[in-house]
Amino acid sequence: MYCYLARQPILDQHKNLFGYELLFRDGVQNSFPNINADEATSKLITEHHLLMGVEKITGGHQAFINFSADTLIHHFPTSIDPKSMVIEVLETVPISMELLTACRELHRMGYQLALDDHDFDPKWDIFLPYISFIKVDVQQFNILQISKYVSRVKHHPVTLLAEKVETQAEFEKLLQLGFTLFQGYFFARPEMLKHKKIASSKLNLLLLIAESSAIRLDFEKLTAIVERDLGLSYKLLRFVNSASFAREQPIGSLKHAMVYMGEGELKKFIALLALANLKEDGPDELLHMSIVRARFCDQLAAMMGDADNPPAAFLTGLFSLVDALLEQPLQLLLDDLPILPEIKAALLEHQGRLGLYLLLTKAFENGEWEQQQQLTMQLFGKTGDLSMAYLDAVSWAHGLMQEAAGG
C-alpha cells in the first residue's frame, strides 16, 4: 500500500514559517475501503508516523492534522507528542457529547485543537474553551461576515488562521481583523503592483547563476566572480564543507571543492547560494520550498537516468519560486536570468521532461494524489510510491537551512 503525503505551509503575520498542514492518504482514492477520507488520514498518520516521523516531515514545526470524530473519541492522536501537533476538527464532524468530552480530555492532556474550515455556526461555541486555533476559509465568506464573527469570539483566547489567502490585499485586510496565521498562495504568488528592479549589486549573483547552468564550468571565470565578494566566497566554502558531504579533510579552496565534489554537485551549490542571496527580505519558507523542489526534481532526473551536467532538473526546481522571491513577474525575470532555454520552458509552460518533474513536485505539495500517479505513469511507464524520495528532499532541505542559519 502506498502512503501519500502533502504539506502546506502556514505562516505568521511576519510571513515566517509557523507550521504545516499535513495531508496523508493511502492512494489516489483518498481512503481505505468502506471508510471516509478523514478516518483514512487518522489511521495512516497513526500507523506511519513512527516510520516517517512527524517532526522530520515538519522540520520541528507544528503539524496540523485532520482527525475524524471516531478517531478523536478513541484518542487516536495520543500516539503523537502533543508538542509537535495541532489536532484539526472539521466542521463536517457530527457534534456529540462524546466528541465534546474527547476534546476536553485531549485539551487537558496538553493537545492544541483547531476548528478547521469553520463555518461560524454557533453550535460550535460550546467547544471554544478547548480550542486554540480557528481556521477560516476566507474564500467562502466576505470581509463583513468574517469581521462579525471575529467580534463574536474576541473574548476567547483563540488564534485566528486564514486559509486560502490568495493576494497581498487579502492578507493585509485579514491582518487588520486580528488574524495572525495564514495559509494560501499569497506569499508564493505576490500581486505584481510594481516592477522591482534588481540592484546592480546582484550582478555577481546573476553571473554565478549563468555559470551554474553552463555545460562546462569555467573555473577561471568563477574564481574571478567570487573573489569580488569575500563574503560570497566564504559562504560557498561553508556550504561545501557542510555535513551534507562526508570527507576526511575540510575543503579550503574553490579549486579543491570542484575537484572533490565534481562539477555537477558544485554547480548545484553555486545556484543555491546565488538564489539564497538574491532572496533579500522574502519569507525563508520560499527558499526552503525552492530547495525541496530542487532536490526532488534532481532525484527524479536521477531515476530517469538524465545527465547531471548541467544539473537542469535541480535548477528547474530551485528557480520555480524565483518570481515570488524577487517580486517580479516570472516572464520578465527569466528574460534577464541567463539560464538554459529548456529550464525557462519548464518554468513558464511546464514543457518537456523538466516541466513534468516540476508538475509532479507541485502535485506532492498540494496533495493532488491522482495527478501524482498520472505523472508518475507518464514519466516511468508505471505507477509507484515516490513519497520516501519526497521526504528525503524535505529532510535534505531542512538540513541545509539549519547549516546556513548556524554558519
N, C-alpha and C positions, 0 to 999 in steps of 0.2 A: 504493500500500500504506500502511495506517495503522500507526503505531507507538504502542503504549500504554505508559504509564509509571505506576508507583506507587512511592511512597517511604514507608517505615515507620520512625519514629524509634527510635533506640537511645540510652538514657540511662545515665549513670554512677550510682554509688551515692549521689550527692548530687542526683539527678534533673536534672542538667544534660545538655544535648544532647551526645552524643559523635559520632554519625553517623547514617546512614540505610541501611537495606537497600533497594536499588533492584531493581525488577522490570520488565523490558522484554518486551513481546510484540508480534507483528506484527498481531494481531487477536483476535477472540473465540475462535478455535480454539486460541490459545496456541502455535502452532507453524507452521513452514514445512511445505510438503508433504513427506512421507516422512522428516522428521527430528523428533527429540523436542523437548520444550519447552525443556529446558536448553540444547541446541545452538542453538535459535532465539534464546534470550536472548543467548548468546555472539555470534552473528552480528549481532544487532541492535545490541548495545552497541558493537561494533567498527565497524559501518557508520554508526551515527547519533551517536556521542558527539562527533564533530568538529562536527556540526551543532548539537547541543544543548549540549554541554559538561557533563561530569560535575560539574565544580566549580560551575557555575551551578545545577545541579539540587540540589546539597547545600549550597550556600552556603559552600563551602570546608571542610566537614566530611568525615569519612571516608565513602566509599561502599562498602558491602558488596554484592558482585555474584556470583551463581552462574555457574559455568562447567562445561561438560561435560568428560568425560575427554579426548575427541579434541581439543577446543579448547585444553585445558591442555597436552596433549602437543605440539601445534603452536604453542604460545606465542601464542595469540590475545590474552591480556591485555596483552602487552607494548606494545600500541599506546596504553596509558593510563599516565600518570605514576604510578609506584609510591607516591608520597607521598599520592595522593588516593584510593587504592582498596585494599580488602581483598578477596582472592580467596577465594570460598567453594567448598569441595569437598563435595558432597552425599554422604551415606552410601550412596546407591544407585549411586555411581560404581564400576565394577569396578576392583579393585586389580590393579596390574601393575607390573613393574619399570620400564616406560616412564613410567607415572604417577609413581612414586616419583622417578625421575630428573628428570622435568619439575618436580616440586615442589621438589626440591633446587636445581635451577638457578634457578627463579623466586625462591626464598629468597635465593640468592646474589646475584641482581640487585637485591635490596632490596625485593621484594614481601612483604607480610604475607599469610599464608594462614590460613584458618579451616576447621575441620571443622564442617560445617553439619548440623543435625538429628542430632547424634552419638548413636550407639546403644550406646556403652560396649563395643563388640566389641574384644577385644584385638588383632585383626588390624590395627587402625589404629595400634598403638603404634609401629611402625617409622617412621611419618610424624611423630611428635611432635617430633623435633629441628628440624623445619622449620615447625612450626605456631605461630602467635602467638595464635590465638583458638580456643576450643572452644565451640560453640553447642549448647545442650541444650534440647530441647522439654520443659519441666517438666511438661506435662500427660500425657506418656507414661510417666513414672516416678514412684514415690513418693519421699518425702524420704529414706528409708533407702537405697534404691538409688542415689540421687544422691550421698548422703554417702559411701557406699562407693567410688564411682568417683572422687570428688574426692580422697579419701585416696590412691587408687592413682596419681593423676597429679600429686600435690602437689610432687614433686621436679622436674617440668618447668616451665620459665618460661612458662606459658601463661596467658592471661586468660580467665576463665570468663564466658560470656554466656548468660543465661537467656532463652529465648524463651517466648512465650505466658504471661507473668506476668499474672494477672488480678486479684489482690487485694493490698492492702497487707500482709496477713498473710503471703502467699507471698513478697512482696518482702523482708520482714524475715527470714524463715527462710533464704532463699537468700543473703542478705547475710551471715548468720552462718556459712554453709557456705563462703564465700570467693568468691561471685560478685560481680563489680564492674560488670558491664554488664547491661542489662535491656531487653527488648523485649516489648511487650504492652499491654494495656488498663489496667494497674493505675494509671497516672498520669492517664488520661483518664476512668476510671470508679472513683473512690475509694469505699471502703466508707464508708457513712454511719453511723459509730458514734456520732456526736453531731451535734447541730444547732449550727452555728457562726453565732452572731448577728453581723449586720453592725453594726459600730460606728457610733455617731451621727456620727462624723467623715466617714463616707462619704455622708452625706445629700446634700451638694452634687453628688457624682458621680452619684447616682441621679436628681437633678433634671436634670442635664445629659443623661442618657440619655433622660429623658422629652422634653426639648426636641428631641433628635435624631430622635425618631420622630413628632414633630408634623408635620402637613401644612404649616403656616406657622410659620416661626421667629419667636418673639417676642424681638426683639433687645434690648429693654429688660430683659426678664426674664433673658436670657442674660448680659448685662453685669453685672447685679446678682449673679448666682450666681458668676461667675468673679472678680469684684472682691473677693469674700470670701476668696479664696485667691490671693495674689500668685504663688506657685509654679505654680499651675494655669494662670494667665493666661500666664505666661512659657512654659510647656511648649506651650500651644496655639499661641502665636505661632511658637515654634521649629518645630513641625510644619508650620505653614502656610508658613513660609519655607524648607522643605526643598527638596532638589533635585528632588523629585517634580513640582514645578510651576515651569515656566520663566517668568521675569518680568524686566522691565527694572529695576524698583525694588523693594527689600525692603518687606515689609508691616510697618507699625509699630503698627497698631491693629486691634481686632476688627472694627470697622466697615469699615475698609479691606479686611480679609480677606473679609468677607461679600460686599462689592461685587465684589471681584476674582474670587473662587472661585465665587460663586453659592451659593445655599442648599443645594442637593443635596450638593455636594462638602464644604462646611463641616460639614454635619451628620454626614457620614461620619467626619471627623476628630474632631469632638466626641465621638462614640460610641467611637471607637478610643481616644482619650485617657482617657476615663472608665473604660473596661474595663481599660486598662493600669494605672491607679492603683488600681482595685479588686482587682487581682491579688494584692497582698501578697507572700507567700512561695511561691506556686505556681511550677512549672517554667516557665522562659521559653519552652520549646517549645510549651506550651499556648497561650500568647499568639500565638506565631508561627503555629501551625496555625489559630488563630482568624482571623488576618489573611489567610492564604492562602484560607481558606473564604470570607471576606467578599469578597475581590477576585474570586474565581472566580464566586461567586453573582451578584455585580454584573455581571460580564461576560456571564453567561448571560441576565440580565434585559435587558441592552442588546441582545443578539442577538434577543431575543423582542420588543423594542420596548416594554418596560414603562416606565411613567412613573418618573422618578428622584427625585421629591419627594413623600413622603419616600422615602429610599433603603432600601426594605423588604428587598430581596434582600441588600444589603450588611449590614444589621443582623441578618438571619437567620443568615448565616454567622458574623458576629462574635460573636454570643451563643450559638452552638451548643455551646461548651465552658464556658459560664459556671458550670455546676454543678461542674465539676472545678476551676476556678479559685478558687471561693469555698467549696468543700467543703460544698455543701448540695444536698439533693435538688432536681432541676430544677423539679418541680411547685410545691414550696413557695417556691422562689426566684422563679419567674415570677409568683407571686401578689403579690409585693412589688415587682416591676420594672414600671414604668409604660411598657410598650411595646404596640404595636398588637396587637389580638386575632389578626389573621391571621399575625403573626410568632410569637405564642405557639402557635397551632395547628400551624404548620410545625415548631417546635422539639419540641413534645410528641408529635405524631401524624404528622408528615410530610404534613400536609394541604395541599391547594391547590398552586398553581404554585410557591410558595416552598418547600413541602415537597419537590417534585420537584427543585428546584435543589440543595437540601441533600443529598438522596439521591444525586444524580449526583456531587456533590463527594466524598462518602464513598466512592462506587464507585471514583473515581480514587485516593483514599488507600489503599484496600485491595486494589487490583489486581483488582477484580471486572469483568473485561473484558466479559463477556456482558451484565451488568446495565448497564454504561455504554452499550452500543449500544441496549438496550431503552429506557432512559430518554431517550436522545437521540432515538430514533424517536418516543417519546411526546410529547416537547416540540416537536420541529421537523418531525415528519412524515417524516423520513428519517434514515438513519444518516450519520455523518460523523466527522471527526477533530477532536477538541477538545483534543488534547494540547498544542498550542502555546499555547492560551489558558490551560491549567492551568500550563504552565511560566512564562508571563508573570506569573501570580498568585504563583507561588513566588518569582520574581525581585523582584517589587514588594514583597512582604512582607519579603524579606531586606533590601532597601534601606531600608525604614522602620525595621527593627530596628537596623540599623547607625547610622542617623541618630540614633535615640533613645539608643543607647549612647554615641555620641560627642558628644552635645549638652551 
